Each structure stands twice: as structure tokens, then as C-alpha cells.
């Protein structure tokens, strides 16, 4: 038998600010991965593998000066956004969902 429980959390102001920033970083990784996949397909007719070719770019982005702010956030959440994008692509090509789109606030 499956059981579930619902919990309501009441974060402090600092925790709430961190959560909003974390979700923003996840959204940025999703949008960057989607842009790269679409761009490479449009310009070079190459379909990049999200898991093996784009996910490692998150670690490289954290080392760059432009995206050094990503170091402050959970790497597992950032990688999970790329995995979720991969699931979205699979669902689209199987006919179960629409094409993945860019995320906004």
C-alpha cells in the first residue's frame, strides 16, 4: 500500500530568498540546455545528447567567470533540470507531450 503525507513549510526570509535563487539557477540551466540543443540542431544538424554532452557543461560553467554564481546552488538540482529536459524531449518524440519550451519566472 502506498502512503503519502503533505507538509506545509514556513521558511524564514533568508531561506525563502535562497529557494527563489535556487529555482532561478535551475531555470537558467534548463534554458541554457534547451538553447544549446536547439542551436546545434539548427546550425549543424547535430542532435546533442543532453545527459552525456550537455550535463557536464554545468560543471564547466561553474568554473567560468560568467557563471561562477552557479557554485552557490545545489549541483544535483541543476543536473536534475537537464534530466527533466531529456524526459521532456522523450515525451515529445513519443507523442505524449508538447515540445519543451523556455521557462520564465
Secondary structure as UniProt FT lines:
FT   HELIX           13..44
FT   HELIX           50..54
FT   HELIX           55..63
FT   TURN            66..67
FT   HELIX           68..72
FT   HELIX           75..93
FT   TURN            94..95
//
